[in-house]
Amino acid sequence: MSSNIKKRKKGLFFWLTFCFFFLLYLIFYGSLAYEFGFVYIWGVGLVASFFFAWFLSIIAFVLKNGSSKRG
């Protein structure tokens, strides 16, 4: 049961990070959608946000596992 909770926390961290980066992207670059097109700007934002959230999830996972093995 505790492994199920850990999986949810990992997933929640990823999706919260993803939403944060996507909203941040839209705040700064959302106005470019009128010039370049909504599909293009949203596509770039989704891919970039997904990559950053994925990368930070891996770093958080490695740091958490590294610190638990030491102690």
PABAZA-774163 format. One line per 10 residues: number of its first residue (from 1); their letters; for each residue x, y, z of N, C-alpha, C, O. Coordinates in Angstrom, 2 decimals. Layout:
N
NUM) A) X:Y:Z:X:Y:Z:X:Y:Z:X:Y:Z | ...
REM end
This chain:
71
1) MSSNIKKRKK) 0.82:-1.19:0.00:0.00:0.00:0.00:0.86:1.26:0.00:0.52:2.25:-0.64 | 1.98:1.22:0.71:2.84:2.40:0.75:3.49:2.65:-0.60:3.78:3.80:-0.94 | 3.74:1.58:-1.39:4.32:1.80:-2.72:3.32:2.51:-3.63:3.72:3.28:-4.50 | 2.04:2.25:-3.43:1.00:2.93:-4.21:0.98:4.42:-3.88:0.79:5.25:-4.78 | 1.18:4.76:-2.62:1.22:6.17:-2.21:2.46:6.85:-2.79:2.40:7.99:-3.23 | 3.60:6.14:-2.80:4.83:6.70:-3.37:4.66:6.97:-4.86:5.14:7.99:-5.36 | 4.00:6.06:-5.57:3.77:6.27:-7.00:2.89:7.50:-7.23:3.12:8.27:-8.16 | 1.90:7.68:-6.38:1.03:8.85:-6.52:1.79:10.14:-6.25:1.56:11.14:-6.93 | 2.69:10.12:-5.27:3.47:11.32:-4.97:4.39:11.67:-6.12:4.54:12.84:-6.46 | 5.01:10.65:-6.74:5.87:10.90:-7.90:5.06:11.48:-9.05:5.48:12.44:-9.70
11) GLFFWLTFCF) 3.90:10.89:-9.29:3.04:11.38:-10.36:2.53:12.78:-10.08:2.46:13.62:-10.98 | 2.17:13.03:-8.84:1.68:14.35:-8.46:2.77:15.39:-8.61:2.51:16.49:-9.10 | 3.99:15.06:-8.21:5.11:15.99:-8.37:5.32:16.32:-9.84:5.50:17.48:-10.21 | 5.28:15.29:-10.69:5.47:15.51:-12.12:4.39:16.42:-12.69:4.70:17.39:-13.39 | 3.12:16.13:-12.40:2.04:16.90:-12.99:1.97:18.32:-12.44:1.64:19.25:-13.18 | 2.27:18.50:-11.17:2.30:19.86:-10.62:3.43:20.67:-11.24:3.25:21.84:-11.56 | 4.59:20.05:-11.41:5.72:20.73:-12.05:5.39:21.04:-13.50:5.69:22.13:-14.00 | 4.77:20.09:-14.18:4.38:20.29:-15.58:3.42:21.48:-15.71:3.62:22.34:-16.57 | 2.40:21.50:-14.88:1.42:22.60:-14.93:2.06:23.94:-14.60:1.75:24.95:-15.22 | 2.97:23.94:-13.63:3.66:25.18:-13.26:4.46:25.72:-14.44:4.36:26.90:-14.77
21) FFLLYLIFYG) 5.25:24.87:-15.08:6.06:25.33:-16.21:5.20:25.73:-17.40:5.52:26.69:-18.10 | 4.11:25.01:-17.63:3.25:25.35:-18.76:2.55:26.69:-18.54:2.46:27.50:-19.46 | 2.07:26.93:-17.34:1.44:28.23:-17.04:2.46:29.36:-17.10:2.16:30.44:-17.59 | 3.66:29.11:-16.60:4.72:30.10:-16.68:5.05:30.42:-18.13:5.24:31.58:-18.50 | 5.12:29.38:-18.96:5.38:29.57:-20.39:4.27:30.40:-21.03:4.55:31.32:-21.80 | 3.02:30.07:-20.73:1.91:30.80:-21.34:1.86:32.25:-20.88:1.45:33.13:-21.64 | 2.27:32.51:-19.65:2.28:33.89:-19.16:3.26:34.73:-19.98:2.95:35.86:-20.36 | 4.44:34.18:-20.25:5.47:34.96:-20.94:5.36:34.90:-22.46:5.65:35.88:-23.13 | 4.94:33.75:-23.01:4.95:33.59:-24.46:3.58:33.36:-25.07:3.47:33.15:-26.28 | 2.53:33.38:-24.28:1.19:33.14:-24.80:0.73:34.18:-25.80:-0.06:33.88:-26.69
31) SLAYEFGFVY) 1.21:35.40:-25.66:0.80:36.46:-26.59:1.37:36.25:-27.99:0.87:36.84:-28.95 | 2.39:35.42:-28.13:2.94:35.14:-29.45:2.04:34.23:-30.28:2.27:34.04:-31.47 | 1.01:33.67:-29.65:0.11:32.77:-30.37:-0.60:33.49:-31.51:-0.91:32.88:-32.53 | -0.87:34.77:-31.35:-1.54:35.51:-32.42:-0.63:35.69:-33.63:-1.11:35.79:-34.76 | 0.67:35.71:-33.39:1.61:35.90:-34.49:2.01:34.58:-35.13:2.09:34.48:-36.36 | 2.27:33.55:-34.32:2.78:32.29:-34.84:1.73:31.19:-34.93:1.96:30.18:-35.60 | 0.62:31.34:-34.28:-0.43:30.33:-34.30:-0.54:29.62:-32.96:0.46:29.35:-32.28 | -1.77:29.34:-32.59:-2.01:28.74:-31.28:-1.45:27.33:-31.17:-0.88:26.96:-30.14 | -1.60:26.55:-32.23:-1.13:25.16:-32.19:0.38:25.11:-32.02:0.89:24.30:-31.24 | 1.09:25.97:-32.72:2.55:25.98:-32.63:3.01:26.40:-31.24:3.85:25.73:-30.64
41) IWGVGLVASF) 2.49:27.49:-30.72:2.91:28.00:-29.41:2.53:27.03:-28.31:3.34:26.76:-27.42 | 1.32:26.49:-28.35:0.91:25.52:-27.33:1.73:24.24:-27.44:2.08:23.65:-26.42 | 2.05:23.82:-28.66:2.87:22.62:-28.86:4.26:22.78:-28.28:4.76:21.89:-27.60 | 4.88:23.91:-28.56:6.21:24.18:-28.01:6.14:24.24:-26.49:7.01:23.70:-25.80 | 5.13:24.89:-25.96:4.97:24.99:-24.51:4.76:23.65:-23.85:5.33:23.37:-22.79 | 3.93:22.81:-24.46:3.67:21.48:-23.90:4.92:20.61:-23.91:5.22:19.93:-22.93 | 5.65:20.63:-25.01:6.87:19.81:-25.11:7.93:20.31:-24.14:8.55:19.51:-23.43 | 8.14:21.61:-24.09:9.15:22.16:-23.17:8.77:21.91:-21.72:9.62:21.54:-20.91 | 7.52:22.11:-21.38:7.07:21.88:-20.00:7.19:20.41:-19.62:7.59:20.09:-18.51 | 6.84:19.53:-20.55:6.96:18.10:-20.29:8.41:17.72:-20.04:8.71:16.96:-19.12
51) FFAWFLSIIA) 9.32:18.24:-20.87:10.74:17.92:-20.71:11.27:18.42:-19.37:11.95:17.67:-18.66 | 10.98:19.66:-19.01:11.47:20.20:-17.74:10.89:19.45:-16.55:11.61:19.18:-15.58 | 9.61:19.11:-16.60:8.99:18.36:-15.50:9.59:16.97:-15.39:9.84:16.48:-14.29 | 9.82:16.32:-16.52:10.44:14.99:-16.54:11.85:15.06:-15.97:12.23:14.21:-15.16 | 12.62:16.05:-16.39:13.99:16.20:-15.93:14.04:16.47:-14.42:14.85:15.86:-13.71 | 13.18:17.35:-13.93:13.16:17.64:-12.49:12.67:16.45:-11.68:13.10:16.26:-10.54 | 11.76:15.66:-12.24:11.30:14.46:-11.54:12.43:13.46:-11.38:12.56:12.82:-10.34 | 13.24:13.31:-12.41:14.39:12.40:-12.33:15.39:12.91:-11.30:15.90:12.12:-10.50 | 15.68:14.20:-11.31:16.62:14.76:-10.34:16.09:14.58:-8.92:16.85:14.21:-8.02 | 14.82:14.85:-8.71:14.23:14.68:-7.37:14.28:13.22:-6.94:14.55:12.93:-5.77
61) FVLKNGSSKR) 14.03:12.30:-7.85:14.08:10.88:-7.54:15.49:10.45:-7.16:15.68:9.71:-6.19 | 16.49:10.90:-7.92:17.88:10.55:-7.64:18.33:11.15:-6.31:18.98:10.47:-5.52 | 18.00:12.40:-6.06:18.39:13.03:-4.80:17.73:12.36:-3.60:18.36:12.18:-2.56 | 16.48:11.99:-3.75:15.77:11.35:-2.65:16.34:9.96:-2.37:16.54:9.60:-1.21 | 16.61:9.18:-3.41:17.17:7.85:-3.22:18.61:7.91:-2.75:19.05:7.07:-1.96 | 19.36:8.90:-3.21:20.75:9.04:-2.76:20.84:9.41:-1.30:21.71:8.91:-0.59 | 19.95:10.27:-0.84:19.99:10.69:0.57:19.47:9.59:1.49:19.90:9.50:2.63 | 18.54:8.75:1.02:18.02:7.69:1.87:19.01:6.54:2.01:18.99:5.84:3.02 | 19.87:6.33:1.03:20.87:5.25:1.11:22.01:5.63:2.03:22.64:4.75:2.62 | 22.30:6.91:2.15:23.40:7.34:3.02:23.05:7.20:4.49:23.89:6.81:5.30
71) G) 21.81:7.52:4.83:21.42:7.58:6.24:20.86:6.32:6.69:20.48:6.21:7.86
REM end
